[in-house]
Amino acid sequence: MTTVNVPDIGDFSNVPVIEIHVKPGDTIKADDPLVSLESDKATMEVPAPIAGVVAEVLVKIGDKVSQGSALITLQGVGTAPAPKTPKPDQAAPATSPAASAPPQAQSQSPSRSSALPVVGVMPLVDFDGVHASPSVRRLARELDINLNQIKGSGANGRVTKDDVKSHLGRASGPAAVGTGIPEIPAQDFSKFGPVETKALSRLKKLSGPHLHRAWLNIPHVTHTDDADITDLESYRKTLDNAAKDKGFRVTMIAFLMKASVLALKEFPEFNASLSPDKGSLILKRYYHLGVAVDTPDGLVVPVIKDVDRKGILELSQELGAVSKKMRDGKIAPSDIQGATFSISSLGGIGGTNFTPIVNAPELAILGVVRSTIKPVWDGKAFQPRLMLPLCLSYDHRVIDGALAARFTRRLADVLADMRQLVL
């Protein structure tokens, strides 16, 4: 008889058991999953170290285990029947002699379990018999969904995340906007004091569900960094003074757009989208940038096409014309479609940092706030430098933290040396 313990699982301890994949009498092979554990960062399966027949399961769902904790006892393959394919689950009476007898008695009658009648699948607590990955099972538990009620669309009936989301939409109805998240209970605020009801603008009614959908479906992470724009701001002011006489302004956004394109070319994952099946990355060889514009009715994100083919002055003129068009409410569908990357600037208002929401199906968005003078060490003394905070939100399914940090640092380097913008 062999006792199988929890192997080395890193720095984790007291990790709860969320799934048990075997039961007494099961014949298993090496590397078959025994139980699933769920830490605050990941779901992991504990595999069988050797083949054999499960004699006893020593844990139950909800138990907390650490490295070395006993999970099951295992008999060698030679001490019990070993069918070529997994046996149907078998139900044994609670007072079964095989279950209560000491190990010596069990080893003397190895065929005992095979004599029990087959009565179908014995339901484990939770999703017994359901084909689904640990991440799908975790999602279902978090949303309080019974996977047994979902028909899987994957191979061999496997339940996918999309199946869970579709089930959510059907179960929650229109009031939940297809998210399956419980609605905030309605309250009568008038009982606390005077109130006024003001209808949302048409623009906010349209953009709200899109932002909600993006926030729910994309695992957002925001990376921040500072760019030294001291020299760039001096140059921008020179161009802006000359542009005023021609009826337009040169803002920092135009420089951010050109710098972003340079970084996007070096890091093409940021200028891409996930395929519908989430199995591929669609890399885009064009550079259309969305720029958030504040209008009286709400935020609009017009798209400036082919930014890589336009200069700072041309971009500045186009930005001015497009912004006016958006504020006048003259928005055409083509004006807000096709972006590969977006920029949202709060520099004219203030702030120190924020988390912009990724504009799906894009994979990243750059947010900027007001630049400030900060002391920067030059190796000999602190010098006053104009620093621009950069806030990059990204889709963590495709972009990891290291890649985001490299992208943002490259962007900051380009802004600090404006000569790179004309290379």
Summary of the structure (lengths in Angstrom):
residues: 423
radius of gyration: 29.8
end to end distance: 71.2
largest distance: 100.2
contacts: 1203
relative contact order: 0.09
helix: 34%
strand: 22%
